[in-house]
Amino acid sequence: MDAVGLRHLSLFHRPAIGAAVSGLPFRLISPRRTFAILEGVFANLRPGGALYQFTLGRNCPFDQSLLDRLDLGVMRVGHTFRNFPPATVYRIARLKTSGTYDWRFA
């Protein structure tokens, strides 16, 4: 199935997945489709879950504005410069978990 359909699909009765691994070429996917894919992935991840994105190049494939809209943070967790082009792994996770205080909405 197309990964965009994840946002309309409940894989389990409740979000139970701890991690998702992706090698999708997000630099070639439109921002609208990228948003839909990330929305679907994080709808099925349990609190504290993360997406691990393998990408070619040094920069994160997600625009900061897109991460902000979904309240996601990104951290580079690995890379290799021996690959051409260099390959990088990013960990993308929610900035807050349920039950935490968010001053932006106070």
C-alpha positions in Angstrom: 0.0 0.0 0.0 1.0 3.6 -0.4 2.5 4.9 2.8 0.2 7.9 2.7 -2.6 5.6 3.6 -1.1 5.0 7.1 -2.9 8.0 8.5 -6.3 6.3 7.7 -5.3 2.9 9.0 -5.3 1.8 12.6 -2.7 -1.1 12.7 -3.6 -2.0 16.3 -6.4 -1.2 18.8 -4.1 1.5 20.2 -0.7 2.9 19.2 1.6 0.0 20.1 4.6 0.3 17.8 7.9 1.5 19.5 9.8 2.3 16.3 9.5 2.7 12.6 12.4 2.4 10.1 12.3 4.2 6.8 14.4 4.6 3.8 11.9 6.5 1.7 13.4 9.2 -0.5 11.6 12.1 1.2 13.6 14.7 -0.7 11.7 13.5 -3.8 8.3 13.4 -2.1 6.1 16.5 -2.0 5.7 18.2 1.4 2.0 17.4 1.4 2.6 13.6 1.0 5.5 13.8 3.5 3.2 15.4 6.0 0.6 12.6 5.4 3.2 9.9 5.8 4.6 11.3 9.0 1.2 11.9 10.4 0.3 8.2 9.8 3.5 6.9 11.2 3.2 8.9 14.5 -0.5 8.0 14.8 0.5 4.4 15.1 3.6 4.9 17.4 3.2 4.7 21.1 4.3 7.6 23.3 8.1 7.8 23.2 8.2 5.9 19.9 10.5 7.2 17.1 11.0 7.0 13.4 14.5 6.2 12.2 15.1 7.7 8.8 18.0 6.5 6.6 18.8 9.2 4.0 21.6 10.0 1.5 23.3 13.3 2.2 24.2 15.2 5.4 21.0 17.2 5.9 17.7 16.0 7.4 15.2 15.4 4.6 12.4 17.1 6.6 11.8 20.9 6.6 11.8 22.5 10.0 8.3 24.0 9.3 6.9 20.4 8.7 8.5 19.2 11.9 7.1 22.1 13.8 3.6 21.4 12.5 3.7 17.9 13.8 5.6 18.8 17.0 8.5 16.6 16.1 12.2 16.9 16.9 15.1 15.4 15.0 18.5 14.1 16.0 21.3 12.7 13.9 22.2 9.3 15.3 24.7 8.0 12.8 26.4 8.6 9.5 29.0 7.2 7.1 31.1 9.2 4.8 32.5 6.1 3.1 29.2 5.9 1.1 28.8 8.1 -2.0 26.8 10.2 -1.4 27.3 10.1 2.4 24.5 8.3 4.3 22.9 9.6 7.5 20.5 8.2 10.0 18.1 10.5 11.9 15.8 9.8 14.9 12.5 11.7 14.7 10.3 11.8 17.8 7.6 13.8 19.4 8.9 16.8 21.3 6.3 16.2 24.1 4.5 13.1 25.4 1.0 13.2 26.7 0.7 14.6 30.2 3.5 17.1 29.9 3.1 20.8 30.1 3.3 22.8 26.9 3.8 26.5 27.5 2.7 27.4 23.9 -0.9 26.4 24.7 -1.1 27.7 28.3 
